[in-house]
């Protein structure tokens, strides 16, 4: 519709010139020419895809061909020819009004706001004083060397017209060759300041074809300027002038370009000179001048035709010469070469691609319906993986050996990877509904600003967020008693919500990026430096959240409630739309449910939730351990439970000391350290709400394994050791459940590189659904299957065929396992004092062992991610016990024993039910109302 309007509006304002338009011309002729242009544009773009030839160059040549047939032969083009003549007489003001906005929009829309801000001064210098200098230089050269007897106004007009650059070809080339973003931003920004995607494509196509037509008309119209050959010589001379004027502009402004924005070195200045291509902006201006010259007293029609000829010729020459040789200039200046680290990274990535290809072939290479496929045949088609030379060498490990760990390029590269990971985490959180679009924009901008400084400073993306994270100036007044509590809560939530979102998202994104970086680089020294920088950056964000929790404890709960509500509604929208895609819901049904959820969205925006701080009895009842216990057991314990608030930095218990009770964490963060093991494989050694600390030590009677120190203000409950042991004497059937619960914390302490990233609720799902716990007596044999991990909870065993005595607690790894265990072996963790490897173990005393089926757990998680009811394949996987029944199911009375019909040998049925209940409490908290099924 927009394209049709562009055609019809010009026609209404066309001047009906009998000499240039047939008397029987109609609007359909203009539409026919417009359609032909689009077809030619699509054909050129398709045929020239993958080549270095700009499709606009082909359009200009095609325009010249069409004009030659229409104006230079007796055959003409019929209705198409009538359309050409109509477009050739378009009103000049309308020409600019239609085409320039489209070109401006396309250029500005494709640029990054952050880089525009940094390069704004450089762009203004080039588009302001630079254009004036270029106009004066070109105008003077035209006045004194061209024998057309042009006035100063005419000469300067053409000089100014040719000063408008358009880097469409060279910018695409620079991006393909991996040139710096700052260079492409400066070049593209200059043209934007002088001067979009479908609309810009239409404008480009029409301008280039129409220019070619008018050039052909001028040449074939008997103009003496083209017969004597002077104009062709002047065109070559004008091209030289254009390049010289560009050199003068960049040379004069070089001190300013070097000082402002990202700066500019002499190599980049050379590319800036050579990249001054001309394009549709200059052509549209020349077409406007040509049409205006037909009725002007200052310019005659022949001068207008020369303007189009010279402009089209310069566009043609800059596209052919400058555009095609930019790659050579980049190579000559060594700007297209990759650093050694980049080459190593590229080679390493190719080997990883080969592994992924083999993995994909293994999954898809054989099926029941079509049978097997032939790998050599498949590999012949994957030419991108050919010519792999040498062995796969980790890029960071290699560089550390060669350059003493820390040469700057490597450190900068790791910082960039880290920040890119942080930015990717922000996108995931935005998609999940954890943050709003406004918050996401602030977070993204802070990363962009930090990326500019990776070569000069440590990670500093927090600096861009500081101004948005602060208490309101009036918050102390709100704590005074005379302010109504609801009003005080409303005002504080409104002001602190955004700051809390920013801090929480910042800490979460950095934590996710640190894990990814650690997975990629392992224990690399250069990676450790960046990880420490990231941890140091989070101190202020963590401090702010602690201040909020101390001053307004209800605010964080309100913010989290609102965040979760928004996220749940987002998931419901995705779920409903997916059900419609796969045919479970018709469109009308989907729209009905969609409208219902949207109504809830509006309610959330109009009436944000204001929640109260729950009572102690409510808090402890939803703790997974306490809430899962039968009421006959939990009621006596609740009376002896001590509620306490621990400030940041206080010790709950110390390594090596005798345990005196357990700690149930209701809110806050607790960090652990183990001095005797000195495990450096943990990036985030922390336990949060829902954790039960000290239970293993109480059950086993051993000294505390580690130090537990609060890393924030922590709301927790303390239960004395004697009370827990008395529960076992009252109801021995609870023993298995308590041992299972203790294993959740133990696995994170002993094998953090595997279990640290698994959420607490997922660990409970693993314990409840994919584990076997069994008691062994002296002389029995313990087997740890492949792809499984065992943990010795109590007792003593020996590796079969060895004399070394293995004492609890210990991690038991199989002798031959999946890749995850090979990575553990390569990292040296299998040789640690708490980890042992063997296929069989001989029991020396009464021993309790729990074995996790990791392969089945990973398969279940993969199935959850790829399930047809999953809203998005890129979302984090859900716990095994979170699967809803039916299309729309909420978790009240949710307990479903379907996965527990076959209780593993050695597990008491009630203990398994209690573990399942604890798992669901960990996921849904107070929403779960169980009716125990015996």
Secondary structure, 3 states (H helix, E strand, C coil): CHHHHHHHHHHHCCCCCCCCCCCCCCHHHHHHHHHHHHHHHHHHHHHCCCCCCCHHHHHHHHHHHHHHHHHHCCCCCCHHHHHHHHHHCCCHHHHHHHHHHHHHHHHHHCCCHHHHHHHHHHHHHHHCHHHHHHHHHHHHHHHHHCCCCCCHHHHHHHHHHCCCCCCHHHHHHHHHCCCCHHHHHHHHHHHHHHCCCHHHHHHHHHHHHHHHHHHHHHHHCCCHHHHCCHHHHHHHHHHHHHHHHHHHHHHHHHHHHHHCCCCCCHHHHHHHHHCCCCCHHHHHHHHHHHHHHCCCCCCCHHHHHHHHHHHHHHHHHHHHHHHHHHHHHHHHCCCCCCCHHHHHHHHHHHHHHHHHHHHHHHHHCEECCCEECCHHHHHHHCHHHCCCCCCCCCHHHHHHHHHCCCCHHHHHHHHHHHHHHHHHHHHHHHHHCCCCHHHHHHHHHHHHHHHCCCCCCCCCCCCCCHHHCCCCCCHHHHCCCCCCHHHHHHHHHHHHHHHHHHHHHHHHHHHHHHHHHHHHHCCCHHHHHHHHHHHHHHHHHHHHHHHHHHHCHHHHHHHHHHHHHHHHHHHHHHHHHHHHHCCCCCHHHHHHHHHHHHHHHHHHHHCCCCCCCCCHHHHHHCCHHHHHCCHHHHHHHHHCCEEEEECCCCEEECCCCECCEEEEEEECCEEEECCCCCCCCCCCCEECCCCEECHHHHHHCCECCCEEEECCCEEEEEEEHHHHHHHHHHCHHHHHHHHHHHHHHHHHHHCHHHHCCCCHHHHHHHHHHCEEEEEECCCCEEECCCCEEEEEEECEEEECCCCCEEECCEEEECCCCCHHHHHHHHCCHHHCCCEEECCEEEECCCEEEEEEEHHHHHHHHHHHHHCCCCCCCCCCCCCHHHCCCCCCCCCCCCCCHHHHCCCCCCCCHHHHHHHHHHHHHHHHHHHCCCCCCC
